[in-house]
Each structure stands twice: as C-alpha cells, then as structure tokens.
Amino acid sequence: MIGFVSAICAGCCAAIASTCAKLAMSPELQRIFWCDFLLEKVFDGSTLSSVCQTVVIVGRVSSFLLVFFFNALMWTLFVKSLRGSSSSATATVTNTGSNFICTAVLGCVLFGEMLSMRWWLGTSLILTGLILIHFNSASSTEEHPDIKKE
C-alpha cells in the first residue's frame, strides 16, 4: 500500500514541478496572478508598478526553485514506491497515471486549459497500455516463482 500511495504522490509532485516551470518561464502569468489579481484586491484597485515588478521577479525565482524541490521530492517518492511495490511496472503505471490526471486538473484549474475528447482518448489509450504492461509483468513474475523479490 505504501508503494501505491508513494507512486500517486510522486506523479502529483511531477505535475506540480511542471506547473512551477511554466510559471517560472512566463512573467505574464506571474503578472496576471500577483499584480492583476492579488495586488489589486489588497490595494483596492491600484497596482503599484515597482511593487508589481518586484513581486513578479520574486515569484519567478520562487517558482524556479520549486521546480527543483518538487522534482527531488518526486524522485524520492518514486524510489520509495519502487521499494514498496510488487513490481517496478506497478509503480511506473501508477506514477504515470497520477501524473497525467494531476497535470490535467492543474492545467484546467490554474491556466484555464480546455481538454478535448481527443486528449482524454489519448490519455485513456496510454493508461490502458501501461496497465497491460503491468499485467504482463505481473503474470511473468508468477510464472517464474524462483525469482525472488528483494
């Protein structure tokens, strides 16, 4: 069970890392969030350009650093999931599936991205393929009981 939960968390951390990378490389997204949304609400409609510029730079640097943090956390959790899973295929399938779903949710919520039926169909096909790989891996492990899991 710990392998399954760790793999899901690793996939979500990978999605968050890619979201932070998108924020770090886009000053326009930072300006929209920090200046247009947050500072206008705090300062009653007046955006201070010098404060806004500073906040955008700090936001971009923070986002850049968070990319490394969430990638390191993702790898830590993924290795933990490999140790706790019955096979590496199980951890990989779960990690990839949760990454796809978390990426879709973050894209919709944070960036207003619309996902087409083609995207959902493609994701379903990829996840189906990963599940088939998992079952193939599980059945070959059962056929060779002399292979001992460490």
C-alpha positions as CSV (number, residue, x, y, z in Angstrom):
1,M,0.0,0.0,0.0
2,I,2.9,2.4,0.8
3,G,4.2,1.8,-2.7
4,F,0.9,2.7,-4.3
5,V,0.4,5.9,-2.2
6,S,4.1,6.9,-2.9
7,A,3.6,6.4,-6.6
8,I,0.5,8.6,-6.7
9,C,2.2,11.3,-4.7
10,A,5.3,11.1,-7.0
11,G,3.1,11.6,-10.0
12,C,1.4,14.6,-8.4
13,C,4.8,16.1,-7.5
14,A,5.9,15.8,-11.1
15,A,2.8,17.6,-12.3
16,I,3.4,20.4,-9.7
17,A,7.0,20.7,-10.8
18,S,6.0,21.2,-14.4
19,T,3.4,23.8,-13.3
20,C,6.1,25.7,-11.4
21,A,8.3,25.5,-14.5
22,K,5.5,27.0,-16.6
23,L,5.1,29.8,-14.0
24,A,8.9,30.4,-13.8
25,M,9.2,30.9,-17.6
26,S,6.2,33.1,-18.0
27,P,6.4,36.6,-16.5
28,E,3.0,37.3,-18.0
29,L,1.3,34.6,-15.9
30,Q,3.1,35.8,-12.8
31,R,1.9,39.4,-13.5
32,I,-1.7,38.3,-14.0
33,F,-1.7,36.3,-10.8
34,W,0.3,38.6,-8.5
35,C,-0.4,42.1,-9.8
36,D,-3.8,41.9,-11.6
37,F,-5.4,39.6,-9.1
38,L,-3.7,39.8,-5.7
39,L,-2.3,43.3,-5.5
40,E,-5.5,44.9,-6.9
41,K,-7.5,43.2,-4.2
42,V,-5.1,44.2,-1.5
43,F,-4.6,47.8,-2.6
44,D,-8.1,48.5,-3.7
45,G,-7.6,48.5,-7.5
46,S,-4.3,50.3,-7.7
47,T,-1.4,48.3,-9.0
48,L,1.9,49.7,-8.0
49,S,4.3,49.1,-10.9
50,S,7.5,49.0,-8.9
51,V,5.9,46.6,-6.3
52,C,4.4,44.6,-9.1
53,Q,7.8,44.2,-10.9
54,T,9.5,43.1,-7.7
55,V,6.7,40.6,-6.8
56,V,6.9,39.1,-10.3
57,I,10.7,38.6,-10.1
58,V,10.4,37.1,-6.6
59,G,7.5,34.9,-7.9
60,R,9.5,33.7,-10.9
61,V,12.6,32.9,-8.8
62,S,10.5,31.1,-6.3
63,S,8.8,29.1,-9.0
64,F,12.2,28.2,-10.5
65,L,13.4,26.9,-7.1
66,L,10.2,25.0,-6.5
67,V,10.8,23.1,-9.8
68,F,13.9,21.6,-8.2
69,F,12.2,20.9,-4.9
70,F,9.2,19.1,-6.4
71,N,11.4,17.1,-8.8
72,A,13.6,16.0,-5.9
73,L,10.5,15.1,-3.9
74,M,9.1,13.2,-6.9
75,W,12.2,11.1,-7.3
76,T,12.3,10.4,-3.6
77,L,8.7,9.2,-3.6
78,F,9.1,7.3,-6.8
79,V,12.1,5.3,-5.4
80,K,10.1,4.7,-2.2
81,S,7.2,3.4,-4.4
82,L,9.6,1.1,-6.2
83,R,10.7,-0.4,-2.9
84,G,7.1,-0.8,-1.7
85,S,5.6,-2.2,-4.9
86,S,5.4,-5.8,-6.0
87,S,7.0,-4.8,-9.3
88,S,8.5,-1.7,-10.9
89,A,5.8,-1.8,-13.5
90,T,3.2,-1.2,-10.8
91,A,5.0,1.8,-9.5
92,T,5.5,3.2,-13.1
93,V,1.9,2.7,-14.1
94,T,0.6,4.4,-11.0
95,N,3.1,7.2,-11.2
96,T,2.4,7.9,-14.9
97,G,-1.4,7.7,-14.4
98,S,-1.4,10.1,-11.5
99,N,0.9,12.5,-13.3
100,F,-1.5,12.6,-16.3
101,I,-4.5,13.2,-14.2
102,C,-2.9,15.8,-11.9
103,T,-1.5,17.6,-14.9
104,A,-4.9,17.8,-16.5
105,V,-6.5,19.1,-13.3
106,L,-3.8,21.7,-12.7
107,G,-4.0,22.9,-16.3
108,C,-7.7,23.3,-16.1
109,V,-7.8,25.0,-12.7
110,L,-4.7,27.2,-12.8
111,F,-4.5,28.0,-16.5
112,G,-8.0,27.6,-17.8
113,E,-6.9,25.0,-20.3
114,M,-9.7,23.1,-22.0
115,L,-9.0,19.4,-22.6
116,S,-10.6,17.9,-25.8
117,M,-12.1,14.5,-26.1
118,R,-9.0,13.6,-28.2
119,W,-6.8,14.4,-25.2
120,W,-8.9,12.2,-22.9
121,L,-8.9,9.4,-25.6
122,G,-5.2,9.6,-25.9
123,T,-4.6,9.5,-22.2
124,S,-7.0,6.6,-21.9
125,L,-5.1,4.7,-24.5
126,I,-1.7,5.4,-22.8
127,L,-3.0,4.4,-19.4
128,T,-4.6,1.2,-20.9
129,G,-1.2,0.3,-22.5
130,L,0.5,0.9,-19.1
131,I,-2.0,-1.3,-17.4
132,L,-1.4,-4.1,-20.0
133,I,2.3,-3.8,-19.4
134,H,1.7,-4.1,-15.7
135,F,-0.4,-7.2,-16.0
136,N,2.1,-8.8,-18.4
137,S,4.9,-8.0,-15.9
138,A,2.8,-9.5,-13.0
139,S,2.0,-12.7,-14.9
140,S,5.6,-13.3,-15.9
141,T,6.6,-12.9,-12.2
142,E,4.1,-15.5,-11.3
143,E,5.4,-17.9,-14.0
144,H,8.9,-17.7,-12.5
145,P,8.5,-18.2,-8.7
146,D,12.2,-18.8,-8.4
147,I,12.8,-15.1,-9.0
148,K,13.0,-13.6,-5.5
149,K,12.0,-10.0,-4.8
150,E,14.5,-8.1,-2.7
